[in-house]
Amino acid sequence: MFQRWSKAITHVSKIGSLSNLKFVNDVCSGTRHSYAKVAAAAAPTIEDKGLTREPVVNLDKMFWSKPCSLALARDSPLRVEEPNYEGIKRFILRLMMFYSKQSKSIRGANVVYRRIVSQVDKPPIYEVFNLEKTFKTTFSLLVLHMWLCLRRLKQEGKEGVEFGQYLYEIYNHDVELRVSKAGVNLLLTKWMKDLEKIFYGNIVAYDTAMLPEAKQGDLSNVIWKNIFSDDGTSTPDAAALHSVQAMARYARLQASCMSLTGKE
C-alpha cells in the first residue's frame, strides 16, 4: 500500500519531472518532439491572398474570468446521485454495508475521478495548449488535476483527507492500468514507485508555487517543468511561453473555483 498522499515528505520535491527518468523514453510512444515543433504543428493558420492569419485560439485572452462555484445544477445530466433503493433490497444492502460512510465515500471518489479523467483524456486540452498527447503529458495533466482536487479536499479537514485517500487509491489503480497499456509489463512495481515519487514531487511543487510568498512566475515555471519541458529546464522557452502562462492561469482559476464549491 502506498503511503497516504497527505503525508508526502517535502524532500520529494527535489525529484525532477518525468523528463528526468528513463521511464519516458520507454513508455512514450512515437518520436519525441521539441515543444516548438509540436506548437507549430498544432497552430494552423489560414492563408488568404498571401496573408497569414493568427490561430483561432488566443491563449493570451484565456482564463481571465472571475472564479465561480463549480456545483452542478440539480437538473444537470452530469449529476450522479446516490441510489435510493427501498424495501427488502435496501435492507439487504444495509446489511452488506452499501450505505456505510466508507462505501459512500468510495462511490463519491469514483465519480470525482471520472470527472478528472474526462479533463485529461479528451483532445481539447492538448489542442488548446499545443501539447503532444503522450504518456508523459497525459500523466502530468492527470497529476495536475489530482492536485487541484486534493488541494480542495484538504479544506474539509480529516473528512477531506480520508476522501482524498480513496481518490488517490483509485488514481493509483488507473495509472497502473495505463502503464500496462503503454507496454510496460516487466518491472511494473519499479515504474509505479518512480511515478509515485513524481506524483509527490509535483504535488509539493504546486503547493509551494501557490503559497502567498511565492514569486509571480513560480507556478508557470513548475507547470513548464512538470508538463511541457523535455529536458528538465526550469523556465519556459519562447515557443511555449504563452501556453505555459495560460495553463498557469487555468490552474489558478480552477483552484479558486473549487474553493468556492461546496463540499457536496
MOGIFEN-V792873 format. One line per field, one symbol per residue. ss: DSSP state (~ for helix, > for strand, _ for the rest). phi: phi as a letter, one per 20 degrees, with the letter a starting at -180 (. if undefined). A space follows every 10 residues. Layout:
# MOGIFEN-V792873
ss->???
phi->???
This chain:
# MOGIFEN-V792873
ss->____~~~__~ ~~~~___~~~ _~~~~~~___ ____~~~~~~ ~_____>>__ >>______~~ ~_________ __________ ______~~~~ ~~~~~_____ ~~~~~~~~~~ ~~~~~~~~~~ ___~~~~~__ ____~~~~~~ ~~~~~~~~~~ ~~~~~~~~~~ ~~~~~~~~~~ ~~~~~~~~~~ ~______~~~ ~~~~~~~~~~ ~~~~~~~~~_ _______~~~ ~~~~~~~~__ __________ ~~~~~~~~~~ ~~~~~~~~~_ ____
phi->.fffffdgeg fffffffgfe dfgffedfem efcffgffff fedfcdecln edefgffdff eemdfffbfe fefgeffefc effcfcmfff fffffemfef gfffffffff ffffffffed eefgffffel dfecggffff fffgfffgff fffffemgff ffffffffff gfffffffff ffoedelfff ffffffffgf ffgfffgffe fgeffgefff fffgfedefe cnfecfeffe gffffffffg fffffffffe efff
